[in-house]
Amino acid sequence: MGTTRLESVPEPKYWHLKTVLSDALDSEFSVGQILPNERELAARFGVARATLRQALEQLELEGRLQRRRGVGTTVAPPRMGVAVADAGHAWPGTAADAWQSLDSTEEAPPAAVAHLLETAPDEPVHTVRRHRRTHGQPVAAESLYVPAGSVPGLAAVDAPAGQARARAVLRELQRLRLEGQDRSVELGSARADDAKQLDRLPGAPVLVVTTRYVADGRTAAVAVATYRADTCRLTFADPAGADVELLAV
């Protein structure tokens, strides 16, 4: 590759570099191809490595690049559409659910979740961990928090641990009459445990979808799902049946 120097521009240097790199991805690289290392790229474009990292991070956020464990930075395929919800508003674990349960434990939830559940900060709740794959690759990891009061019949169920326990929590939760649910979406960084499930590096950009399930006039459960921002295009269905798309850009 030749050497390309950046001219003085009014916009931040990393932003202009992002545009130059994006053009290079279109003309010189193919999907899945590994980029040269940071030292080589910084020398090619005549920028500091800190500036290069900012540009690469922005391209990763926009879904153009992927950082892969033990591989490096590769050119990402086009984002795939992932349906987050439909107009049916069903409980987790129903027949149409795309998630696979992994295990269930009893532990105190994060403070923000405890606030939504209206439980004491140190009060243990059932925590069901699930994951989701699309086209053979991991796209999301979820923790579903269910207070004991939402599943009173669970004490009589002989499923002490693992997937069996997770399925039992979901079955008991479905005995409640779901009155509604609401969601919030925010951009975040992958925590170490989520990053491992998603085959990402800690700190990689993710979309965090928090869903609050309501039954009997109270919050019956809260799900916190972490989606890969580099590969996912989240779609929601509004009450009129139209799909609403959300991109991490």
C-alpha positions in Angstrom: 0.0 0.0 0.0 1.1 3.5 -0.7 1.4 6.4 1.8 -1.6 8.8 2.1 -1.2 12.0 4.1 -4.1 13.9 5.5 -4.5 17.6 4.7 -5.5 20.2 7.2 -9.3 20.0 7.6 -11.7 22.0 9.8 -13.3 18.8 11.3 -11.6 16.7 13.9 -8.7 14.7 12.3 -10.0 11.4 13.5 -13.4 12.1 11.8 -11.7 12.9 8.5 -9.6 9.8 8.9 -12.7 7.7 9.5 -14.0 8.9 6.1 -10.7 8.0 4.4 -10.6 4.6 6.1 -14.2 3.9 5.1 -13.3 4.6 1.4 -10.3 2.3 1.8 -12.6 -0.5 3.2 -14.8 -0.2 0.2 -12.0 -0.2 -2.4 -9.3 -2.3 -1.0 -10.7 -4.8 1.5 -13.4 -7.5 1.5 -15.7 -8.7 4.3 -13.8 -10.7 6.9 -10.3 -9.5 5.8 -7.9 -8.5 8.5 -6.7 -5.0 8.6 -3.0 -4.1 9.0 -1.9 -3.4 12.5 -2.2 0.0 14.1 1.5 0.9 13.6 1.2 0.2 9.8 -2.1 2.1 9.4 -0.8 5.1 11.4 2.3 5.3 9.3 0.2 5.0 6.1 -2.0 7.9 7.0 0.5 10.0 8.8 -1.4 10.2 12.1 -0.8 9.4 15.7 -2.0 6.0 16.9 -4.4 7.7 19.3 -6.1 9.4 16.4 -6.2 6.2 14.5 -7.8 4.4 17.4 -10.5 7.0 17.6 -11.3 6.5 13.9 -11.3 2.7 14.2 -13.6 2.9 17.3 -16.0 5.0 15.3 -16.0 2.6 12.4 -16.6 -0.3 14.8 -19.5 1.6 16.3 -21.0 2.1 12.8 -20.7 -1.6 12.1 -17.9 -1.3 9.5 -15.3 -3.1 11.6 -15.2 -5.9 14.1 -12.5 -6.5 16.8 -12.2 -10.3 17.3 -10.4 -12.1 20.0 -7.2 -13.6 18.8 -7.7 -12.4 15.3 -7.5 -8.6 15.2 -9.6 -6.0 13.4 -11.6 -7.3 10.4 -14.0 -5.8 7.9 -17.6 -6.5 9.1 -20.4 -7.9 7.1 -23.6 -5.8 6.7 -25.7 -5.6 9.9 -28.4 -8.2 10.3 -31.9 -7.3 11.3 -32.8 -8.7 14.8 -36.4 -8.5 16.0 -36.5 -7.3 19.6 -40.2 -7.4 20.1 -43.5 -7.8 18.2 -47.0 -6.6 18.8 -47.8 -9.8 20.8 -46.1 -8.7 24.0 -45.5 -12.2 25.3 -43.6 -13.4 28.4 -40.0 -14.6 27.9 -39.8 -18.3 27.2 -42.9 -18.7 25.2 -43.0 -20.8 22.0 -42.0 -18.0 19.7 -39.1 -16.9 21.9 -35.7 -16.8 20.1 -33.6 -17.0 23.2 -31.9 -20.1 24.8 -31.8 -20.4 28.5 -28.4 -21.1 30.1 -28.8 -21.2 33.8 -30.6 -19.6 36.8 -29.2 -18.3 40.1 -30.4 -16.3 43.1 -28.5 -13.1 43.6 -29.0 -9.4 44.3 -29.6 -7.5 41.0 -27.9 -4.3 39.9 -29.1 -1.2 41.7 -30.9 0.1 38.7 -32.8 -3.2 38.3 -33.7 -3.4 42.0 -35.2 0.1 41.7 -37.4 -1.0 38.8 -38.4 -4.1 40.7 -39.0 -2.1 43.9 -36.9 -4.6 45.9 -34.3 -3.9 48.5 -30.8 -3.4 47.1 -29.5 -6.5 48.7 -32.6 -8.7 48.2 -31.8 -11.8 46.0 -34.0 -12.4 43.0 -34.1 -15.2 40.4 -31.6 -14.3 37.7 -32.1 -16.3 34.4 -29.3 -16.0 31.9 -30.0 -16.5 28.3 -28.4 -16.0 24.9 -29.4 -15.5 21.4 -27.8 -16.6 18.1 -28.6 -15.5 14.5 -27.2 -17.2 11.4 -24.9 -19.2 13.7 -23.3 -16.3 15.5 -23.9 -14.9 19.0 -25.8 -11.6 18.8 -27.2 -11.0 22.3 -26.9 -12.0 26.0 -29.6 -11.4 28.5 -30.2 -11.4 32.2 -33.8 -11.8 33.3 -34.5 -10.7 36.9 -37.6 -12.2 38.6 -38.4 -11.5 42.3 -39.6 -14.4 44.4 -43.0 -12.9 44.7 -43.6 -13.3 41.0 -43.0 -17.0 41.0 -44.4 -18.3 44.4 -44.9 -21.8 43.0 -41.2 -22.3 42.2 -40.5 -23.5 45.7 -42.4 -26.7 44.9 -40.5 -27.3 41.7 -37.7 -29.9 41.8 -35.2 -28.1 39.5 -32.2 -27.1 41.6 -29.9 -25.6 39.0 -28.8 -25.1 35.4 -31.1 -25.0 32.4 -33.8 -26.9 34.2 -34.1 -24.3 36.9 -34.1 -21.5 34.3 -37.0 -23.2 32.4 -38.9 -23.7 35.6 -38.6 -19.9 36.5 -39.9 -19.0 33.0 -42.8 -21.5 33.3 -43.9 -20.1 36.7 -43.6 -16.5 35.4 -45.9 -17.3 32.5 -48.7 -18.2 35.0 -49.1 -14.5 35.6 -51.4 -12.4 33.4 -49.1 -10.0 31.5 -50.6 -6.6 31.5 -48.0 -4.7 29.6 -44.3 -4.0 29.1 -42.1 -1.1 28.3 -38.6 -0.8 26.9 -35.6 1.5 26.8 -32.6 1.3 24.6 -29.2 2.9 25.2 -25.7 2.6 23.8 -23.2 1.0 26.2 -19.9 -0.9 26.5 -19.7 -4.7 26.9 -18.9 -5.9 30.4 -16.5 -8.8 30.7 -19.1 -11.5 31.2 -21.3 -10.3 28.3 -18.3 -9.8 26.0 -17.3 -13.4 26.6 -20.7 -14.7 25.6 -20.8 -12.4 22.5 -17.3 -13.2 21.4 -16.3 -9.6 21.7 -13.6 -7.7 23.6 -14.6 -6.0 26.9 -15.6 -2.4 26.2 -16.9 -3.2 22.7 -19.9 -1.1 21.7 -23.3 -2.7 22.5 -26.9 -1.8 22.5 -28.6 -2.4 25.9 -32.3 -3.1 25.8 -34.1 -3.0 29.2 -37.6 -4.5 29.3 -40.0 -4.1 32.3 -42.8 -6.6 32.4 -46.0 -5.6 34.3 -48.5 -8.0 35.9 -51.1 -7.3 38.6 -50.3 -3.6 38.5 -46.6 -4.0 39.5 -43.2 -4.9 37.9 -43.1 -8.7 37.7 -39.7 -9.0 36.0 -37.0 -7.0 34.3 -34.8 -8.2 31.4 -31.5 -6.5 30.5 -30.4 -7.7 27.0 -27.0 -6.7 25.5 -26.9 -6.8 21.7 -23.8 -6.5 19.5 -23.8 -3.0 18.1 -21.4 -4.0 15.3 -23.6 -6.6 13.7 -27.2 -5.9 14.9 -29.9 -3.7 13.4 -32.7 -3.9 16.0 -36.3 -3.9 14.8 -39.4 -3.2 16.9 -43.0 -3.6 16.0 -45.3 -0.7 17.0 -49.0 -1.2 17.8 -49.9 -0.4 14.2 -47.8 -3.3 13.0 -45.0 -1.2 11.3 -41.4 -2.2 11.9 -39.2 0.4 13.6 -35.4 0.1 13.1 -32.7 1.3 15.5 -29.1 1.5 14.4 -26.0 2.1 16.5 -24.5 5.1 14.7 
